[in-house]
Amino acid sequence: MPKKQEKLSALASCVSGICLIAASTAACLADSGEQHWRAGEHAAALESWQQAARSGDMQAALRLAAVYRRGPIELRDAEQAGIWFKRAGLQGDPSALYELGLMYELGVGVPQDPAEAARW
């Protein structure tokens, strides 16, 4: 195994060990998502954040929503942004509530609905 791969393997083992000690699997997955994102591994980052968000990590849901709403053009998906803003909003995040309300007001990714916009 080349030196660089050995170092990466050792780092991965270290990160895995830290993840085992972490307070929750969701937080570890979210951290993994950040590492993937910084490395330009966007698909892996999105997968990590999705797993974390499905496990209840509100920050991961917000990160997903932000990427789908305003991230790189090839990743933008207003419908997905609405799904993840709603998930974070249901957990009480004020920025997610605002973003989802705005999406309903403008009809971006969700049906335009002023009443639903006011609800959020």
Secondary structure, 3 states (H helix, E strand, C coil): CCHHHHHHHHHHHHHHHHHHHCCCHHHHHHHHHHHHHHCCCHHHHHHHHHHHHHCCCHHHHHHHHHHHHHCCHHHCCHHHHHHHHHHHHHCCCHHHHHHHHHHHHHCCCCCCCHHHHHHC
